[in-house]
Amino acid sequence: MQRIKFMVQLFLKEPLWFRLLISISFLFSVIFSSSYFSDTSFYESLSKLAAALFFTAIGIKLKMNRFLSILLFTAAAICIYLSIQSLS
């Protein structure tokens, strides 16, 4: 529980634009990947792009930890690839 409180405090110390970017991209990713939007490939692609934006922003934030940063950038690249594939 102590670690969760620490992570929330770190998140709240970030600038407002970063908190909004992370929150909105995560929310878009969850909403557009729901079953309500699953019949349209455009929304699925948009969901994957929002996830890529989320992973990229967190990867830039954690650039001091090279392993986690590379892992998150790889996840973002995979999301972008899957987004392009779902459109075609």
Backbone atoms as SQL, in Angstrom:
CREATE TABLE atoms (id INTEGER PRIMARY KEY, chain TEXT, resi INTEGER, resn TEXT, atom TEXT, x REAL, y REAL, z REAL);
INSERT INTO atoms VALUES
  (1, 'A', 1, 'MET', 'N', 0.826, -1.191, 0.000),
  (2, 'A', 1, 'MET', 'CA', 0.000, 0.000, 0.000),
  (3, 'A', 1, 'MET', 'C', 0.874, 1.261, 0.000),
  (4, 'A', 2, 'GLN', 'N', 1.984, 1.173, 0.689),
  (5, 'A', 2, 'GLN', 'CA', 2.900, 2.307, 0.763),
  (6, 'A', 2, 'GLN', 'C', 3.443, 2.665, -0.625),
  (7, 'A', 3, 'ARG', 'N', 3.749, 1.637, -1.420),
  (8, 'A', 3, 'ARG', 'CA', 4.279, 1.866, -2.761),
  (9, 'A', 3, 'ARG', 'C', 3.240, 2.514, -3.663),
  (10, 'A', 4, 'ILE', 'N', 1.993, 2.127, -3.522),
  (11, 'A', 4, 'ILE', 'CA', 0.925, 2.720, -4.335),
  (12, 'A', 4, 'ILE', 'C', 0.761, 4.192, -3.990),
  (13, 'A', 5, 'LYS', 'N', 0.804, 4.518, -2.709),
  (14, 'A', 5, 'LYS', 'CA', 0.707, 5.918, -2.296),
  (15, 'A', 5, 'LYS', 'C', 1.877, 6.727, -2.858),
  (16, 'A', 6, 'PHE', 'N', 3.051, 6.138, -2.852),
  (17, 'A', 6, 'PHE', 'CA', 4.227, 6.810, -3.380),
  (18, 'A', 6, 'PHE', 'C', 4.076, 7.069, -4.876),
  (19, 'A', 7, 'MET', 'N', 3.578, 6.089, -5.627),
  (20, 'A', 7, 'MET', 'CA', 3.393, 6.257, -7.068),
  (21, 'A', 7, 'MET', 'C', 2.330, 7.325, -7.375),
  (22, 'A', 8, 'VAL', 'N', 1.263, 7.362, -6.583),
  (23, 'A', 8, 'VAL', 'CA', 0.232, 8.384, -6.773),
  (24, 'A', 8, 'VAL', 'C', 0.804, 9.767, -6.475),
  (25, 'A', 9, 'GLN', 'N', 1.605, 9.886, -5.428),
  (26, 'A', 9, 'GLN', 'CA', 2.220, 11.174, -5.104),
  (27, 'A', 9, 'GLN', 'C', 3.166, 11.623, -6.219),
  (28, 'A', 10, 'LEU', 'N', 3.921, 10.684, -6.788),
  (29, 'A', 10, 'LEU', 'CA', 4.790, 11.037, -7.906),
  (30, 'A', 10, 'LEU', 'C', 3.983, 11.507, -9.107),
  (31, 'A', 11, 'PHE', 'N', 2.863, 10.828, -9.367),
  (32, 'A', 11, 'PHE', 'CA', 2.016, 11.211, -10.490),
  (33, 'A', 11, 'PHE', 'C', 1.443, 12.611, -10.281),
  (34, 'A', 12, 'LEU', 'N', 1.041, 12.929, -9.067),
  (35, 'A', 12, 'LEU', 'CA', 0.445, 14.232, -8.790),
  (36, 'A', 12, 'LEU', 'C', 1.460, 15.364, -8.822),
  (37, 'A', 13, 'LYS', 'N', 2.744, 15.047, -8.741),
  (38, 'A', 13, 'LYS', 'CA', 3.789, 16.074, -8.825),
  (39, 'A', 13, 'LYS', 'C', 4.127, 16.434, -10.272),
  (40, 'A', 14, 'GLU', 'N', 3.615, 15.682, -11.211),
  (41, 'A', 14, 'GLU', 'CA', 3.874, 15.952, -12.623),
  (42, 'A', 14, 'GLU', 'C', 3.111, 17.198, -13.069),
  (43, 'A', 15, 'PRO', 'N', 3.564, 17.810, -14.169),
  (44, 'A', 15, 'PRO', 'CA', 2.822, 18.977, -14.697),
  (45, 'A', 15, 'PRO', 'C', 1.419, 18.572, -15.149),
  (46, 'A', 16, 'LEU', 'N', 0.543, 19.538, -15.180),
  (47, 'A', 16, 'LEU', 'CA', -0.856, 19.281, -15.524),
  (48, 'A', 16, 'LEU', 'C', -0.991, 18.712, -16.928),
  (49, 'A', 17, 'TRP', 'N', -0.239, 19.215, -17.904),
  (50, 'A', 17, 'TRP', 'CA', -0.352, 18.724, -19.272),
  (51, 'A', 17, 'TRP', 'C', 0.031, 17.247, -19.354),
  (52, 'A', 18, 'PHE', 'N', 1.018, 16.824, -18.567),
  (53, 'A', 18, 'PHE', 'CA', 1.433, 15.419, -18.590),
  (54, 'A', 18, 'PHE', 'C', 0.361, 14.534, -17.960),
  (55, 'A', 19, 'ARG', 'N', -0.203, 14.980, -16.850),
  (56, 'A', 19, 'ARG', 'CA', -1.266, 14.201, -16.201),
  (57, 'A', 19, 'ARG', 'C', -2.478, 14.076, -17.112),
  (58, 'A', 20, 'LEU', 'N', -2.822, 15.158, -17.808),
  (59, 'A', 20, 'LEU', 'CA', -3.947, 15.100, -18.743),
  (60, 'A', 20, 'LEU', 'C', -3.654, 14.176, -19.919),
  (61, 'A', 21, 'LEU', 'N', -2.440, 14.260, -20.459),
  (62, 'A', 21, 'LEU', 'CA', -2.062, 13.409, -21.589),
  (63, 'A', 21, 'LEU', 'C', -2.151, 11.930, -21.207),
  (64, 'A', 22, 'ILE', 'N', -1.602, 11.580, -20.074),
  (65, 'A', 22, 'ILE', 'CA', -1.630, 10.193, -19.622),
  (66, 'A', 22, 'ILE', 'C', -3.063, 9.732, -19.354),
  (67, 'A', 23, 'SER', 'N', -3.822, 10.544, -18.643),
  (68, 'A', 23, 'SER', 'CA', -5.191, 10.159, -18.283),
  (69, 'A', 23, 'SER', 'C', -6.091, 10.026, -19.502),
  (70, 'A', 24, 'ILE', 'N', -6.018, 10.991, -20.411),
  (71, 'A', 24, 'ILE', 'CA', -6.885, 10.970, -21.591),
  (72, 'A', 24, 'ILE', 'C', -6.501, 9.838, -22.536),
  (73, 'A', 25, 'SER', 'N', -5.201, 9.620, -22.737),
  (74, 'A', 25, 'SER', 'CA', -4.805, 8.537, -23.641),
  (75, 'A', 25, 'SER', 'C', -5.181, 7.177, -23.066),
  (76, 'A', 26, 'PHE', 'N', -5.038, 7.010, -21.760),
  (77, 'A', 26, 'PHE', 'CA', -5.444, 5.745, -21.139),
  (78, 'A', 26, 'PHE', 'C', -6.954, 5.561, -21.231),
  (79, 'A', 27, 'LEU', 'N', -7.702, 6.636, -20.982),
  (80, 'A', 27, 'LEU', 'CA', -9.160, 6.559, -21.064),
  (81, 'A', 27, 'LEU', 'C', -9.632, 6.251, -22.482),
  (82, 'A', 28, 'PHE', 'N', -9.060, 6.915, -23.488),
  (83, 'A', 28, 'PHE', 'CA', -9.417, 6.625, -24.881),
  (84, 'A', 28, 'PHE', 'C', -9.089, 5.192, -25.255),
  (85, 'A', 29, 'SER', 'N', -7.959, 4.712, -24.788),
  (86, 'A', 29, 'SER', 'CA', -7.572, 3.340, -25.096),
  (87, 'A', 29, 'SER', 'C', -8.558, 2.339, -24.518),
  (88, 'A', 30, 'VAL', 'N', -8.991, 2.567, -23.307),
  (89, 'A', 30, 'VAL', 'CA', -9.941, 1.653, -22.671),
  (90, 'A', 30, 'VAL', 'C', -11.325, 1.760, -23.310),
  (91, 'A', 31, 'ILE', 'N', -11.778, 2.977, -23.553),
  (92, 'A', 31, 'ILE', 'CA', -13.124, 3.167, -24.096),
  (93, 'A', 31, 'ILE', 'C', -13.244, 2.615, -25.515),
  (94, 'A', 32, 'PHE', 'N', -12.287, 2.961, -26.391),
  (95, 'A', 32, 'PHE', 'CA', -12.401, 2.531, -27.779),
  (96, 'A', 32, 'PHE', 'C', -12.057, 1.062, -27.985),
  (97, 'A', 33, 'SER', 'N', -11.498, 0.401, -26.982),
  (98, 'A', 33, 'SER', 'CA', -11.262, -1.036, -27.109),
  (99, 'A', 33, 'SER', 'C', -12.421, -1.851, -26.532),
  (100, 'A', 34, 'SER', 'N', -13.450, -1.178, -26.045),
  (101, 'A', 34, 'SER', 'CA', -14.590, -1.894, -25.482),
  (102, 'A', 34, 'SER', 'C', -15.396, -2.576, -26.585),
  (103, 'A', 35, 'SER', 'N', -16.267, -3.450, -26.186),
  (104, 'A', 35, 'SER', 'CA', -17.049, -4.220, -27.152),
  (105, 'A', 35, 'SER', 'C', -18.062, -3.348, -27.890),
  (106, 'A', 36, 'TYR', 'N', -18.403, -2.202, -27.349),
  (107, 'A', 36, 'TYR', 'CA', -19.351, -1.304, -28.006),
  (108, 'A', 36, 'TYR', 'C', -18.795, -0.786, -29.328),
  (109, 'A', 37, 'PHE', 'N', -17.481, -0.554, -29.381),
  (110, 'A', 37, 'PHE', 'CA', -16.843, -0.031, -30.580),
  (111, 'A', 37, 'PHE', 'C', -16.118, -1.112, -31.385),
  (112, 'A', 38, 'SER', 'N', -16.303, -2.362, -31.056),
  (113, 'A', 38, 'SER', 'CA', -15.497, -3.418, -31.672),
  (114, 'A', 38, 'SER', 'C', -15.864, -3.713, -33.125),
  (115, 'A', 39, 'ASP', 'N', -17.028, -3.291, -33.582),
  (116, 'A', 39, 'ASP', 'CA', -17.419, -3.605, -34.958),
  (117, 'A', 39, 'ASP', 'C', -16.798, -2.667, -35.992),
  (118, 'A', 40, 'THR', 'N', -16.199, -1.574, -35.566),
  (119, 'A', 40, 'THR', 'CA', -15.594, -0.617, -36.482),
  (120, 'A', 40, 'THR', 'C', -14.075, -0.654, -36.324),
  (121, 'A', 41, 'SER', 'N', -13.376, -0.871, -37.415),
  (122, 'A', 41, 'SER', 'CA', -11.922, -0.977, -37.342),
  (123, 'A', 41, 'SER', 'C', -11.269, 0.371, -37.053),
  (124, 'A', 42, 'PHE', 'N', -11.943, 1.474, -37.398),
  (125, 'A', 42, 'PHE', 'CA', -11.378, 2.791, -37.126),
  (126, 'A', 42, 'PHE', 'C', -11.213, 3.018, -35.629),
  (127, 'A', 43, 'TYR', 'N', -12.210, 2.636, -34.842),
  (128, 'A', 43, 'TYR', 'CA', -12.141, 2.831, -33.397),
  (129, 'A', 43, 'TYR', 'C', -11.110, 1.909, -32.759),
  (130, 'A', 44, 'GLU', 'N', -10.982, 0.709, -33.272),
  (131, 'A', 44, 'GLU', 'CA', -9.946, -0.193, -32.769),
  (132, 'A', 44, 'GLU', 'C', -8.559, 0.376, -33.055),
  (133, 'A', 45, 'SER', 'N', -8.388, 0.945, -34.229),
  (134, 'A', 45, 'SER', 'CA', -7.120, 1.569, -34.587),
  (135, 'A', 45, 'SER', 'C', -6.840, 2.781, -33.703),
  (136, 'A', 46, 'LEU', 'N', -7.870, 3.567, -33.447),
  (137, 'A', 46, 'LEU', 'CA', -7.731, 4.724, -32.569),
  (138, 'A', 46, 'LEU', 'C', -7.356, 4.300, -31.148),
  (139, 'A', 47, 'SER', 'N', -7.911, 3.205, -30.700),
  (140, 'A', 47, 'SER', 'CA', -7.574, 2.679, -29.382),
  (141, 'A', 47, 'SER', 'C', -6.104, 2.280, -29.296),
  (142, 'A', 48, 'LYS', 'N', -5.624, 1.641, -30.339),
  (143, 'A', 48, 'LYS', 'CA', -4.215, 1.228, -30.347),
  (144, 'A', 48, 'LYS', 'C', -3.275, 2.428, -30.441),
  (145, 'A', 49, 'LEU', 'N', -3.673, 3.456, -31.173),
  (146, 'A', 49, 'LEU', 'CA', -2.864, 4.674, -31.237),
  (147, 'A', 49, 'LEU', 'C', -2.824, 5.394, -29.890),
  (148, 'A', 50, 'ALA', 'N', -3.948, 5.395, -29.178),
  (149, 'A', 50, 'ALA', 'CA', -3.971, 5.999, -27.843),
  (150, 'A', 50, 'ALA', 'C', -3.078, 5.217, -26.885),
  (151, 'A', 51, 'ALA', 'N', -3.076, 3.894, -27.006),
  (152, 'A', 51, 'ALA', 'CA', -2.187, 3.081, -26.177),
  (153, 'A', 51, 'ALA', 'C', -0.726, 3.354, -26.519),
  (154, 'A', 52, 'ALA', 'N', -0.435, 3.548, -27.805),
  (155, 'A', 52, 'ALA', 'CA', 0.937, 3.872, -28.209),
  (156, 'A', 52, 'ALA', 'C', 1.367, 5.221, -27.641),
  (157, 'A', 53, 'LEU', 'N', 0.466, 6.187, -27.645),
  (158, 'A', 53, 'LEU', 'CA', 0.765, 7.492, -27.056),
  (159, 'A', 53, 'LEU', 'C', 1.019, 7.364, -25.557),
  (160, 'A', 54, 'PHE', 'N', 0.220, 6.555, -24.891),
  (161, 'A', 54, 'PHE', 'CA', 0.396, 6.311, -23.458),
  (162, 'A', 54, 'PHE', 'C', 1.760, 5.681, -23.179),
  (163, 'A', 55, 'PHE', 'N', 2.097, 4.631, -23.916),
  (164, 'A', 55, 'PHE', 'CA', 3.376, 3.956, -23.697),
  (165, 'A', 55, 'PHE', 'C', 4.560, 4.872, -24.012),
  (166, 'A', 56, 'THR', 'N', 4.428, 5.697, -25.042),
  (167, 'A', 56, 'THR', 'CA', 5.513, 6.611, -25.401),
  (168, 'A', 56, 'THR', 'C', 5.719, 7.673, -24.318),
  (169, 'A', 57, 'ALA', 'N', 4.635, 8.233, -23.812),
  (170, 'A', 57, 'ALA', 'CA', 4.756, 9.264, -22.777),
  (171, 'A', 57, 'ALA', 'C', 5.376, 8.695, -21.505),
  (172, 'A', 58, 'ILE', 'N', 4.951, 7.513, -21.110),
  (173, 'A', 58, 'ILE', 'CA', 5.531, 6.886, -19.917),
  (174, 'A', 58, 'ILE', 'C', 6.989, 6.511, -20.185),
  (175, 'A', 59, 'GLY', 'N', 7.305, 6.063, -21.390),
  (176, 'A', 59, 'GLY', 'CA', 8.686, 5.721, -21.743),
  (177, 'A', 59, 'GLY', 'C', 9.603, 6.921, -21.695),
  (178, 'A', 60, 'ILE', 'N', 9.109, 8.070, -22.143),
  (179, 'A', 60, 'ILE', 'CA', 9.906, 9.290, -22.068),
  (180, 'A', 60, 'ILE', 'C', 10.086, 9.706, -20.610),
  (181, 'A', 61, 'LYS', 'N', 9.052, 9.536, -19.821),
  (182, 'A', 61, 'LYS', 'CA', 9.139, 9.885, -18.402),
  (183, 'A', 61, 'LYS', 'C', 10.154, 9.008, -17.676),
  (184, 'A', 62, 'LEU', 'N', 10.224, 7.736, -18.038),
  (185, 'A', 62, 'LEU', 'CA', 11.114, 6.788, -17.367),
  (186, 'A', 62, 'LEU', 'C', 12.421, 6.597, -18.131),
  (187, 'A', 63, 'LYS', 'N', 12.894, 7.617, -18.819),
  (188, 'A', 63, 'LYS', 'CA', 14.088, 7.479, -19.646),
  (189, 'A', 63, 'LYS', 'C', 15.345, 7.193, -18.838),
  (190, 'A', 64, 'MET', 'N', 15.322, 7.440, -17.541),
  (191, 'A', 64, 'MET', 'CA', 16.490, 7.147, -16.704),
  (192, 'A', 64, 'MET', 'C', 16.676, 5.634, -16.540),
  (193, 'A', 65, 'ASN', 'N', 15.601, 4.884, -16.582),
  (194, 'A', 65, 'ASN', 'CA', 15.674, 3.427, -16.523),
  (195, 'A', 65, 'ASN', 'C', 15.633, 2.920, -17.967),
  (196, 'A', 66, 'ARG', 'N', 16.781, 2.629, -18.510),
  (197, 'A', 66, 'ARG', 'CA', 16.902, 2.304, -19.930),
  (198, 'A', 66, 'ARG', 'C', 16.095, 1.063, -20.307),
  (199, 'A', 67, 'PHE', 'N', 16.102, 0.038, -19.478),
  (200, 'A', 67, 'PHE', 'CA', 15.383, -1.195, -19.799),
  (201, 'A', 67, 'PHE', 'C', 13.880, -0.947, -19.905),
  (202, 'A', 68, 'LEU', 'N', 13.296, -0.263, -18.906),
  (203, 'A', 68, 'LEU', 'CA', 11.860, 0.011, -18.948),
  (204, 'A', 68, 'LEU', 'C', 11.502, 0.928, -20.107),
  (205, 'A', 69, 'SER', 'N', 12.356, 1.897, -20.376),
  (206, 'A', 69, 'SER', 'CA', 12.102, 2.822, -21.477),
  (207, 'A', 69, 'SER', 'C', 12.078, 2.088, -22.814),
  (208, 'A', 70, 'ILE', 'N', 13.049, 1.234, -23.046),
  (209, 'A', 70, 'ILE', 'CA', 13.088, 0.456, -24.294),
  (210, 'A', 70, 'ILE', 'C', 11.893, -0.477, -24.381),
  (211, 'A', 71, 'LEU', 'N', 11.509, -1.070, -23.264),
  (212, 'A', 71, 'LEU', 'CA', 10.356, -1.960, -23.233),
  (213, 'A', 71, 'LEU', 'C', 9.076, -1.203, -23.592),
  (214, 'A', 72, 'LEU', 'N', 8.908, -0.013, -23.047),
  (215, 'A', 72, 'LEU', 'CA', 7.713, 0.771, -23.337),
  (216, 'A', 72, 'LEU', 'C', 7.705, 1.298, -24.774),
  (217, 'A', 73, 'PHE', 'N', 8.868, 1.686, -25.295),
  (218, 'A', 73, 'PHE', 'CA', 8.936, 2.123, -26.689),
  (219, 'A', 73, 'PHE', 'C', 8.650, 0.965, -27.639),
  (220, 'A', 74, 'THR', 'N', 9.083, -0.234, -27.282),
  (221, 'A', 74, 'THR', 'CA', 8.776, -1.410, -28.089),
  (222, 'A', 74, 'THR', 'C', 7.272, -1.686, -28.085),
  (223, 'A', 75, 'ALA', 'N', 6.647, -1.569, -26.911),
  (224, 'A', 75, 'ALA', 'CA', 5.195, -1.747, -26.828),
  (225, 'A', 75, 'ALA', 'C', 4.473, -0.691, -27.665),
  (226, 'A', 76, 'ALA', 'N', 4.974, 0.532, -27.671),
  (227, 'A', 76, 'ALA', 'CA', 4.370, 1.592, -28.484),
  (228, 'A', 76, 'ALA', 'C', 4.504, 1.279, -29.969),
  (229, 'A', 77, 'ALA', 'N', 5.675, 0.778, -30.369),
  (230, 'A', 77, 'ALA', 'CA', 5.876, 0.423, -31.780),
  (231, 'A', 77, 'ALA', 'C', 4.944, -0.714, -32.197),
  (232, 'A', 78, 'ILE', 'N', 4.763, -1.683, -31.330),
  (233, 'A', 78, 'ILE', 'CA', 3.847, -2.790, -31.624),
  (234, 'A', 78, 'ILE', 'C', 2.416, -2.267, -31.748),
  (235, 'A', 79, 'CYS', 'N', 2.021, -1.348, -30.865),
  (236, 'A', 79, 'CYS', 'CA', 0.681, -0.767, -30.946),
  (237, 'A', 79, 'CYS', 'C', 0.480, 0.002, -32.251),
  (238, 'A', 80, 'ILE', 'N', 1.483, 0.742, -32.669),
  (239, 'A', 80, 'ILE', 'CA', 1.374, 1.473, -33.935),
  (240, 'A', 80, 'ILE', 'C', 1.267, 0.507, -35.111),
  (241, 'A', 81, 'TYR', 'N', 2.065, -0.556, -35.102),
  (242, 'A', 81, 'TYR', 'CA', 1.995, -1.561, -36.161),
  (243, 'A', 81, 'TYR', 'C', 0.605, -2.204, -36.203),
  (244, 'A', 82, 'LEU', 'N', 0.081, -2.579, -35.043),
  (245, 'A', 82, 'LEU', 'CA', -1.238, -3.206, -35.007),
  (246, 'A', 82, 'LEU', 'C', -2.340, -2.223, -35.423),
  (247, 'A', 83, 'SER', 'N', -2.138, -0.947, -35.114),
  (248, 'A', 83, 'SER', 'CA', -3.111, 0.063, -35.521),
  (249, 'A', 83, 'SER', 'C', -3.158, 0.185, -37.044),
  (250, 'A', 84, 'ILE', 'N', -1.998, 0.186, -37.660),
  (251, 'A', 84, 'ILE', 'CA', -1.947, 0.266, -39.121),
  (252, 'A', 84, 'ILE', 'C', -2.533, -0.996, -39.750),
  (253, 'A', 85, 'GLN', 'N', -2.247, -2.155, -39.162),
  (254, 'A', 85, 'GLN', 'CA', -2.769, -3.407, -39.697),
  (255, 'A', 85, 'GLN', 'C', -4.279, -3.512, -39.565),
  (256, 'A', 86, 'SER', 'N', -4.837, -2.954, -38.500),
  (257, 'A', 86, 'SER', 'CA', -6.293, -3.069, -38.333),
  (258, 'A', 86, 'SER', 'C', -7.050, -2.159, -39.294),
  (259, 'A', 87, 'LEU', 'N', -6.401, -1.139, -39.843),
  (260, 'A', 87, 'LEU', 'CA', -7.063, -0.289, -40.821),
  (261, 'A', 87, 'LEU', 'C', -7.128, -0.915, -42.211),
  (262, 'A', 88, 'SER', 'N', -6.162, -1.761, -42.513),
  (263, 'A', 88, 'SER', 'CA', -6.148, -2.339, -43.867),
  (264, 'A', 88, 'SER', 'C', -6.857, -3.663, -43.942);
